[in-house]
Amino acid sequence: MSRFSHEDLSTPDGQVVSLSILAADAPRGAVLLLHGFGQNLMTWHATQRSMAEHLCQSGWTVYAAELRGHGRSRKLGGRCAHSLADYFQLDLPTVMDAIMDRRTAGPLVVLGHSLGGLMAAYLGTRYDHALAGVGLIASPGRVRLGRQFALAHVLRVVRQVIPAWRYADGVPFRLDWIGRITALAVQCAGERAAHFPVSPWAPNSMEKGLLVDRLAQGFDVTGLGVVAELAQWGESDQMPVTGTTADLLADFKKLACPVLLLHSDRDEIVPGALAIRPTAFPRAEVDDHHVEGFGHCDIILGAQAPEKVWPLVTSWLARFA
């Protein structure tokens, strides 16, 4: 990550949000990258392969945000999010204000992975005057959490029955520990150890070294409150964000800027039936791409991503330059 510079931002409630920046030599515009649930910069960048570097080499200045409690932001002492509202009401506006203050000419586009894609679409509704387009990669339109996510269901019920339990919303949910343990298992037993109980990538789609690094360094920390809120979305088919909206996806109907959708056929986290669809954006011009052979995370850093996925992104971005 030697080429990245960093700008560490302070949110209105005093938390840290870090921006990692790759400045293009002759920028055509800027791209903000938003990671998904419990992830960090490694969604987009590893030493073995980097979509962020690719975008920069294509002429785009890259801003990669790590929201509170994730990646560099956590290492600088920031606490994890207590709720989705921490991300949507506090972190995202802080990031957008910083980017708009420092950037010059050219379009600004936001790309997000999974939950980060929903954040990108939200920014498209809030900053429609400033954004040229938004991209959603492997993002859900609905959530169905199965038995492997039993903890999320338990948290949802406990929060409803015991109101005082909400004081525990900021207790860290340690996906980083899960990632490190799984990375050790992969080193000992091979890739098959990374496919239980649900796999974030398709089998044999990532080299072992990259898979181990992605597991050990790319999974991060969020709060139990965020987990419970996502479980609630799975029960109600509505995604409320406290203080922001009663249903985030319903708000997307007013998004008017161009939209890129990328989803894959082997995604076990957001399978096809649950993926967000063009109909969620009735006012927008939508480019919808279904790519084969990828799971949820390898659609960005998988071995075939540079040939099958990255060109779809850069060709879509080219319309704005």
C-alpha positions, -999 to +999 in steps of 0.1 A: +000+000+000+030+023-004+014+045-030-015+055-008-016+087+011-040+090+040-063+117+053-078+110+087-111+127+092-131+135+124-168+129+124-193+152+142-193+128+172-155+127+174-148+094+157-121+087+130-128+079+094-098+073+072-095+081+035-067+063+016-059+082-016-043+072-049-038+104-069-038+100-107-011+119-126-036+135-150-070+128-134-101+122-155-122+125-124-124+108-089-139+076-076-149+070-040-148+033-030-169+021-001-164-013+015-192-035+028-202-051+061-172-058+084-146-051+056-119-026+049-095-013+022-086-049+013-120-052-005-103-032-032-066-035-027-042-063-019-005-065-026-011-093-051-039-076-070-055-042-067-087-028-084-079+005-067-045+006-085-062-003-118-086+026-115-058+050-107-038+037-137-069+043-158-068+080-149-091+082-118-080+096-085-092+070-060-105+077-025-111+045-004-130+051+028-126+030+059-156+037+081-155+039+118-141+008+134-127-005+102-091-008+090-069+023+096-098+040+113-099+014+140-061+013+144-062+051+150-085+045+180-120+048+165-148+027+181-170+005+160-204+015+148-234+011+172-259+013+143-263+018+106-271+055+114-234+059+125-224+051+089-251+069+070-256+100+092-221+107+104-193+089+085-206+092+049-213+130+051-178+135+066-162+116+038-182+135+011-175+169+026-137+161+027-136+149-009-156+178-023-133+203-004-101+188-019-110+178-054-109+200-084-124+195-119-139+163-133-167+140-124-171+122-090-184+087-090-191+064-060-186+026-061-196+003-033-194-034-026-223-052-009-236-029+019-212-003+006-232-003-027-263+006-008-243+034+008-233+046-027-269+047-038-278+066-007-252+092-015-266+094-050-299+105-035-284+129-011-257+144-033-274+142-067-259+176-076-223+164-070-222+128-083-220+117-119-229+081-111-231+053-086-220+017-088-233-012-067-212-044-068-228-076-053-253-055-034-285-069-018-320-057-025-334-081+001-318-101+030-325-136+041-302-147+069-302-185+072-293-207+102-256-199+098-265-164+109-284-175+140-266-149+162-281-121+142-316-135+148-309-139+185-297-102+187-328-090+169-352-108+193-332-098+224-332-061+214-370-062+210-377-080+242-351-063+264-349-026+255-319-021+279-299-045+257-294-016+232-267-004+255-247-034+241-251-023+205-215-010+206-201-043+217-177-053+189-187-081+165-152-095+157-152-106+121-115-100+122-111-129+146-132-151+124-111-141+094-078-149+111-089-182+124-102-192+089-069-180+074-049-204+096-073-232+087-067-225+050-030-226+055-032-259+072-061-277+054-063-258+021-090-237+005-119-260+014-115-247+050-128-213+038-161-226+025-180-234+057-208-226+065-212-201+037-185-190+013-177-154+004-160-166-028-163-193-055-140-223-051-106-219-068-113-182-077-084-168-057-048-178-053-040-193-019-017-165-008-043-138-017-071-158-001-051-161+032-042-124+032-078-114+024-090-135+053-064-124+078-064-087+070-096-079+051-122-088+077-129-063+104-151-051+132-186-037+135-211-034+164-237-059+175-263-032+169-255-032+132-258-070+130-292-069+147-304-041+124-295-062+093-313-091+108-343-069+113-342-060+076-343-097+068-375-101+087-394-070+074-381-064+039-376-028+049-342-012+058-348+016+082-319+038+092-326+057+124-329+095+117-324+090+080-352+070+064-379+045+072-368+024+042-335+030+025-343+010-006-376+029-011-356+061-013-336+048-042-367+054-064-357+091-065-321+085-076-317+099-111-279+096-119-266+067-139-263+034-120-240+004-125-250-029-112-227-059-110-237-093-096-225-129-100-239-164-104-220-181-075-226-155-048-237-173-016-239-141+004-262-122-020-276-149-043-294-139-075-329-139-060-318-113-033-296-091-055-307-055-061-323-051-095-327-023-120-363-019-110-351-004-077-340+027-097-369+036-119-356+071-127-320+061-134-302+048-165-290+014-153-262-007-167-269-042-153-242-069-157-243-105-146-209-121-145-202-158-142-178-177-121-175-154-091-187-153-055-193-123-032-158-110-026-138-125-055-158-104-079-134-076-071-101-094-064-105-129-079-080-142-104-104-135-134-117-102-121-091-081-141-103-097-174-141-101-167-151-075-141-127-045-141-132-036-178-170-034-171-162-008-144-137+012-164-158+013-196-188+025-175-166+052-159-154+063-193-187+077-202-182+104-175-146+114-184 
